[in-house]
Amino acid sequence: MAPQLEVQLIAVIIAAACALPGVFLVLRRMAMLSDAISHTVLLGIVLGYLASNSLSSPLLFAGAVAMGVITVWLVEMVSGSRLVREDAAIGLVFPALFSLAVLLISRYAGNTHLDADSVLLGELAFAPFDRIELWGLDLPRALIFGSGALALNTILLMLFYKELKLATFDPALAATLGFAPTIIHYGLMTCVSLTAVTAFDAVGSILVIALMVAPPATAYLLTDRLPRMIGLSVAIGALSALSGYWLARLFDVSIAGAMATMAGIGFGAAWLLAPQRGIIAQALQHRSRREQFAVQMLALHLLNHEGAGDAGIECHPRHLIEELRWQPAFANAIVRRAEQSGLVQRQGDVLCLTEAGRALARAASVQ
């Protein structure tokens, strides 16, 4: 397989692996914990290296995963004191642990291939050159580890989907039914930590954060159904990885940076254009509700003055500008909408309600 195809395959698999736990981080409003975990695992790697004096020791992997869980525990302990909010707790814990890792590297591991830049940025272009043989096949290490993380996340999601869903949307009910939401929470955080550790060697922690947060956040704007959100998150993550790779080739820039940029562009497009939750859709919905309320106000006004001696004045379109304090263009637009909806008709220069208009006005008056 050509190196460029291997790079794209690694990126797609890692994007899918990150998207699965990322969905539940976004739904639980804990997205920034992925940022904290992807940085603090460096401390676990350093401690594992200092304990084993080997970069190939499994202690590095185990220490990194454990440090991710410890990070979550420390954040919850600090925020649980109610002295600071959770976002402040994250901002206190992960810089402290990450900076401690940097100090240990500079003091005890300065001559090894272990540094903060490689963890933060990664380099996907070099991933195909770090290979191992598995079942007679010569494959990139990142591809094998990324596939393992994706498979594990998929299996766990299938096994504990009901528990995760219930603990995410109604933790009190989950506890009542005996689902142990605390165990589910720490299990999810362990998956996040394991995925981050598996991925950052190839793509760096910055891209791990982008792929774990941006695709699920984009999918959240596009659907209200959890299964569809999971599928969209995986698809958007894969699309971000592929488009980012070709963007990087086109402009000769960082692959990880281009992928993170495409993930951000995807979210920005959904933020603006999503059918229900997008900025444009919300603005149109607000305008529609405002016009609907104005039509009700017009119907009530006409009903109150219907048959009265001052109806010739009060029910004149020009009087709406004075009585209801509407701008002329807005008043004319509301009258046109009411006429097109069959609620109002003109009799000379005076507006009169139809039967449908009277029904709307009476319904609005009792709300």
C-alpha positions as CSV (number, residue, x, y, z in Angstrom):
1,M,0.0,0.0,0.0
2,A,1.3,3.4,-0.9
3,P,2.4,5.7,2.0
4,Q,-0.1,8.4,1.1
5,L,-3.0,5.8,1.2
6,E,-1.8,4.5,4.5
7,V,-1.7,8.1,5.9
8,Q,-5.3,8.7,4.8
9,L,-6.4,5.3,6.2
10,I,-4.8,6.0,9.5
11,A,-6.4,9.4,9.7
12,V,-9.9,8.0,8.9
13,I,-9.6,5.2,11.5
14,I,-8.4,7.6,14.2
15,A,-11.1,10.1,13.3
16,A,-13.7,7.4,13.7
17,A,-12.2,6.1,17.0
18,C,-12.2,9.6,18.4
19,A,-15.8,10.4,17.3
20,L,-17.4,7.5,19.2
21,P,-16.5,8.6,22.8
22,G,-16.6,12.3,21.6
23,V,-20.4,12.0,21.0
24,F,-21.0,11.4,24.7
25,L,-18.5,14.0,25.8
26,V,-20.4,16.6,23.8
27,L,-23.8,15.5,25.1
28,R,-22.5,15.5,28.7
29,R,-21.0,19.0,28.1
30,M,-17.6,17.7,29.0
31,A,-15.8,18.3,25.7
32,M,-12.9,20.2,27.3
33,L,-12.0,17.1,29.3
34,S,-10.7,15.7,26.1
35,D,-8.3,18.7,26.0
36,A,-7.2,18.0,29.5
37,I,-6.7,14.3,29.0
38,S,-4.9,14.6,25.7
39,H,-2.3,16.8,27.5
40,T,-1.9,15.1,30.8
41,V,-1.3,11.7,29.4
42,L,2.2,13.0,28.7
43,L,2.9,12.8,32.4
44,G,1.8,9.2,32.5
45,I,4.2,8.4,29.6
46,V,7.1,10.2,31.3
47,L,6.5,8.3,34.6
48,G,6.2,5.1,32.7
49,Y,9.5,5.8,31.0
50,L,11.3,6.8,34.2
51,A,10.0,3.5,35.8
52,S,11.1,1.3,33.0
53,N,13.9,3.3,31.3
54,S,12.5,2.1,27.9
55,L,10.3,3.8,25.3
56,S,8.9,0.5,24.2
57,S,7.7,-0.6,27.7
58,P,4.0,-1.2,28.1
59,L,4.3,0.9,31.3
60,L,4.2,4.0,29.1
61,F,0.8,3.1,27.7
62,A,-0.6,1.9,31.0
63,G,0.7,5.1,32.7
64,A,-0.8,7.3,30.1
65,V,-4.3,5.7,30.3
66,A,-4.2,5.8,34.1
67,M,-3.1,9.5,34.1
68,G,-6.1,10.3,31.9
69,V,-8.5,8.8,34.5
70,I,-6.6,10.5,37.4
71,T,-7.0,13.8,35.5
72,V,-10.8,13.3,35.5
73,W,-10.8,12.3,39.2
74,L,-8.8,15.4,40.1
75,V,-11.0,17.7,38.1
76,E,-14.1,16.3,39.7
77,M,-12.5,16.5,43.2
78,V,-11.7,20.2,42.7
79,S,-15.0,21.1,41.2
80,G,-16.8,19.0,43.8
81,S,-15.5,21.2,46.5
82,R,-17.9,23.9,45.0
83,L,-15.1,26.5,45.4
84,V,-14.5,26.7,41.7
85,R,-16.6,25.7,38.6
86,E,-15.7,22.7,36.5
87,D,-14.2,24.8,33.7
88,A,-11.9,26.5,36.2
89,A,-11.0,23.1,37.7
90,I,-10.0,21.8,34.2
91,G,-7.9,25.0,33.8
92,L,-6.2,24.3,37.1
93,V,-5.5,20.6,36.8
94,F,-4.3,20.0,33.3
95,P,-1.8,22.8,33.0
96,A,-0.3,21.7,36.4
97,L,0.1,18.1,35.3
98,F,1.3,18.9,31.8
99,S,3.9,21.4,33.0
100,L,5.1,18.8,35.5
101,A,5.6,16.4,32.6
102,V,7.5,19.0,30.6
103,L,9.8,19.6,33.7
104,L,10.4,15.9,34.1
105,I,11.3,15.5,30.4
106,S,13.7,18.4,30.4
107,R,15.4,17.1,33.6
108,Y,15.5,13.4,33.1
109,A,14.6,12.5,29.5
110,G,16.1,15.3,27.5
111,N,18.2,12.9,25.4
112,T,15.4,10.6,24.4
113,H,12.8,10.8,21.6
114,L,10.2,12.0,24.0
115,D,9.2,15.7,23.9
116,A,6.1,17.9,24.3
117,D,6.1,19.0,20.7
118,S,5.7,15.4,19.4
119,V,2.8,14.9,21.7
120,L,1.1,18.1,20.8
121,L,1.6,18.2,17.1
122,G,2.4,14.6,15.9
123,E,3.3,14.0,12.3
124,L,1.0,11.8,10.2
125,A,3.4,11.8,7.3
126,F,5.9,9.8,9.3
127,A,3.4,7.3,10.6
128,P,3.8,4.8,7.7
129,F,7.5,4.4,8.4
130,D,7.0,3.1,12.0
131,R,5.9,-0.5,11.1
132,I,5.4,-3.8,12.8
133,E,4.6,-7.2,11.5
134,L,1.3,-8.7,12.4
135,W,0.0,-12.1,11.2
136,G,2.6,-12.0,8.4
137,L,1.6,-8.5,7.3
138,D,3.9,-5.5,7.5
139,L,1.6,-2.7,8.7
140,P,2.1,0.8,10.2
141,R,2.0,0.7,14.0
142,A,-0.5,3.7,14.1
143,L,-2.9,1.8,11.8
144,I,-2.9,-1.3,14.1
145,F,-3.2,0.7,17.3
146,G,-5.9,3.0,15.8
147,S,-7.9,0.0,14.5
148,G,-7.7,-1.6,17.9
149,A,-9.0,1.6,19.6
150,L,-11.8,1.8,17.0
151,A,-12.7,-1.8,17.5
152,L,-12.7,-1.5,21.3
153,N,-14.8,1.6,21.3
154,T,-17.3,0.1,18.8
155,I,-17.6,-3.1,20.9
156,L,-18.1,-1.2,24.2
157,L,-20.6,1.1,22.6
158,M,-22.6,-1.8,21.3
159,L,-22.5,-3.6,24.7
160,F,-23.3,-0.6,26.9
161,Y,-25.3,1.6,24.5
162,K,-28.4,1.5,26.7
163,E,-26.5,2.3,29.8
164,L,-24.5,5.1,28.2
165,K,-27.6,6.6,26.7
166,L,-29.6,6.6,30.0
167,A,-26.6,7.8,32.1
168,T,-26.0,10.6,29.7
169,F,-29.6,11.9,29.5
170,D,-31.0,11.0,32.9
171,P,-28.3,9.9,35.4
172,A,-30.8,10.0,38.3
173,L,-33.0,7.4,36.6
174,A,-29.9,5.4,35.7
175,A,-28.9,5.3,39.4
176,T,-32.4,4.3,40.4
177,L,-32.4,1.4,37.9
178,G,-29.0,0.3,39.2
179,F,-26.9,1.2,36.2
180,A,-24.1,2.8,38.3
181,P,-23.6,6.1,36.4
182,T,-20.4,6.7,38.2
183,I,-18.8,3.5,36.9
184,I,-20.2,4.3,33.4
185,H,-18.7,7.8,33.6
186,Y,-15.3,6.5,34.5
187,G,-15.5,3.8,31.9
188,L,-16.2,6.4,29.3
189,M,-13.3,8.5,30.5
190,T,-11.0,5.5,30.4
191,C,-12.1,5.0,26.7
192,V,-11.3,8.7,26.0
193,S,-7.9,8.4,27.7
194,L,-7.1,5.2,25.8
195,T,-8.2,6.7,22.5
196,A,-6.1,9.8,23.1
197,V,-3.0,7.8,24.0
198,T,-3.4,5.5,21.0
199,A,-3.9,8.5,18.6
200,F,-1.6,11.2,19.7
201,D,1.7,9.5,18.7
202,A,0.6,9.7,15.1
203,V,-1.6,12.8,14.9
204,G,-0.8,14.8,18.1
205,S,-3.1,15.9,20.9
206,I,-4.3,19.0,19.0
207,L,-5.9,16.9,16.3
208,V,-7.2,14.4,18.8
209,I,-9.1,17.2,20.5
210,A,-10.4,18.5,17.1
211,L,-11.6,15.0,16.0
212,M,-13.1,14.2,19.4
213,V,-15.1,17.4,19.7
214,A,-15.7,19.1,16.3
215,P,-17.4,16.2,14.4
216,P,-19.8,15.3,17.3
217,A,-20.6,19.0,17.8
218,T,-21.3,19.3,14.1
219,A,-23.6,16.2,14.2
220,Y,-25.4,17.6,17.3
221,L,-26.5,20.6,15.2
222,L,-27.8,18.3,12.4
223,T,-29.9,15.7,14.3
224,D,-31.9,15.0,17.5
225,R,-31.4,11.2,17.3
226,L,-28.5,9.6,19.1
227,P,-27.9,6.8,16.6
228,R,-27.9,9.2,13.7
229,M,-25.6,11.6,15.7
230,I,-23.1,8.8,16.2
231,G,-23.1,7.8,12.5
232,L,-22.8,11.5,11.4
233,S,-20.0,12.1,13.8
234,V,-18.0,9.2,12.3
235,A,-18.7,10.3,8.8
236,I,-17.9,13.9,9.4
237,G,-14.7,13.0,11.2
238,A,-13.6,10.7,8.3
239,L,-14.5,13.5,5.8
240,S,-12.5,16.0,7.8
241,A,-9.5,13.7,7.8
242,L,-9.6,13.0,4.0
243,S,-10.3,16.6,3.0
244,G,-7.6,17.9,5.4
245,Y,-5.0,15.5,3.9
246,W,-5.6,16.8,0.4
247,L,-5.7,20.4,1.6
248,A,-2.3,19.9,3.2
249,R,-1.0,18.4,0.0
250,L,-2.3,21.3,-2.0
251,F,-0.8,24.0,0.1
252,D,2.1,22.1,1.5
253,V,1.2,22.6,5.2
254,S,0.8,20.5,8.3
255,I,-1.5,17.5,7.8
256,A,-2.8,17.5,11.3
257,G,-3.4,21.3,11.2
258,A,-5.2,21.0,7.9
259,M,-7.4,18.2,9.2
260,A,-8.3,20.2,12.3
261,T,-9.0,23.2,10.1
262,M,-11.4,21.2,8.0
263,A,-13.2,19.9,11.1
264,G,-13.6,23.5,12.2
265,I,-14.9,24.5,8.8
266,G,-17.4,21.7,8.9
267,F,-18.7,22.9,12.3
268,G,-18.8,26.5,11.1
269,A,-20.9,25.5,8.1
270,A,-23.3,23.5,10.3
271,W,-23.4,26.3,12.8
272,L,-24.6,28.7,10.1
273,L,-26.7,26.4,7.9
274,A,-28.1,23.6,10.0
275,P,-31.8,23.2,9.2
276,Q,-33.1,23.5,12.7
277,R,-30.3,24.7,15.0
278,G,-28.2,26.8,12.6
279,I,-27.9,30.6,13.0
280,I,-29.7,31.3,9.8
281,A,-32.5,28.9,10.5
282,Q,-32.9,30.3,14.0
283,A,-33.1,33.8,12.6
284,L,-35.7,32.8,10.1
285,Q,-37.7,31.0,12.9
286,H,-37.5,34.1,15.1
287,R,-38.7,36.2,12.2
288,S,-41.6,33.8,11.5
289,R,-42.7,33.7,15.1
290,R,-42.5,37.5,15.3
291,E,-44.7,37.8,12.2
292,Q,-47.1,35.1,13.6
293,F,-47.5,37.1,16.8
294,A,-48.0,40.3,14.9
295,V,-50.8,38.7,12.8
296,Q,-52.4,37.6,16.1
297,M,-52.1,41.2,17.4
298,L,-53.7,42.5,14.2
299,A,-56.5,40.1,14.4
300,L,-57.2,41.0,18.1
301,H,-57.1,44.7,17.3
302,L,-59.6,44.3,14.5
303,L,-61.9,42.1,16.6
304,N,-61.9,44.6,19.4
305,H,-63.0,47.4,17.1
306,E,-65.2,45.3,14.8
307,G,-68.7,47.0,14.5
308,A,-67.7,49.9,16.7
309,G,-68.3,53.5,15.7
310,D,-64.6,54.2,15.3
311,A,-64.0,51.1,13.1
312,G,-63.4,53.3,10.1
313,I,-60.4,54.8,11.8
314,E,-59.2,52.0,14.1
315,C,-59.3,49.4,11.3
316,H,-57.5,51.5,8.7
317,P,-54.0,50.1,7.8
318,R,-52.5,53.5,8.4
319,H,-53.8,53.5,12.0
320,L,-51.8,50.4,12.8
321,I,-48.6,52.4,12.6
322,E,-49.9,54.8,15.3
323,E,-51.9,52.3,17.5
324,L,-49.5,49.3,17.5
325,R,-46.3,51.4,16.9
326,W,-45.2,49.3,14.0
327,Q,-42.8,50.5,11.3
328,P,-44.7,51.2,8.0
329,A,-42.9,48.5,6.1
330,F,-43.5,46.0,8.8
331,A,-47.2,46.9,9.1
332,N,-47.7,46.6,5.4
333,A,-45.9,43.2,5.4
334,I,-48.2,41.9,8.3
335,V,-51.3,43.1,6.5
336,R,-50.2,41.3,3.3
337,R,-49.5,38.1,5.2
338,A,-52.9,38.2,6.9
339,E,-54.6,38.8,3.6
340,Q,-52.7,35.9,1.9
341,S,-53.6,33.6,4.8
342,G,-57.3,34.4,4.4
343,L,-57.6,36.1,7.8
344,V,-58.2,39.6,6.7
345,Q,-59.9,41.2,3.7
346,R,-60.4,44.8,2.6
347,Q,-63.6,46.6,2.4
348,G,-62.7,49.9,0.8
349,D,-59.9,51.4,2.9
350,V,-60.9,49.4,6.0
351,L,-59.6,46.0,7.1
352,C,-62.2,43.4,8.1
353,L,-61.7,39.9,9.7
354,T,-62.8,36.8,7.9
355,E,-64.3,33.9,9.8
356,A,-60.9,32.3,10.0
357,G,-59.5,35.6,11.3
358,R,-62.2,35.9,14.0
359,A,-61.4,32.3,15.1
360,L,-57.7,33.1,15.4
361,A,-58.4,36.3,17.4
362,R,-60.7,34.5,19.8
363,A,-58.2,31.7,20.3
364,A,-55.4,34.2,20.9
365,S,-57.6,36.1,23.4
366,V,-57.9,33.1,25.7
367,Q,-54.2,32.1,25.6
